[in-house]
């Protein structure tokens, strides 16, 4: 079971596992919601931003009605670096390249 997700894991209906309604194909414990799966597939196929927004709003209506998961909160992970660390890239997940130490 997932205990947390980073923002990149839930930022679109395409990748938000909590909105999966895959029934017997879903991860154990996830709900069966053919409507959510249909809307997510429509969202992924849509190329027009206005249509995607409309589908996302429909997904929200179904999700609020069916409650496929309950987020228990959110937190910000504090990060600190020594003064001589350079090149840290801002990204939703930890990436350890482009980093150097200044003498």
C-alpha positions, 0 to 999 in steps of 0.5 A: 500500500502506498504511504505517500506520493510526491507531486509528480505521482499525482499531478495528472489523471494519467499517473494518479494511482489513487484515481485508478478504478481498474477492478480486477486489473488494479492493485489489490485494495483499490476500488472498481470504478469503470467510470473513472477508468473510462474518464482517465482513458479519455483524458489521456487520448484528448489533445485539446486542453479545454477538453482535458479540463472538462474531462478532469472536472468530470473525474473530480465529480466521480472521485468526490462521489465514489471516494476512491482514496482519502488523502490524510495530509501533506507535508513539505520535506525540508532540505538543507545544503552546505554553503559550498554545494552547487548545482542542486536541481529543483525537482519533485524527486531527489536527483543526484547529478549536476552537483559539485563542491566549491573549494 
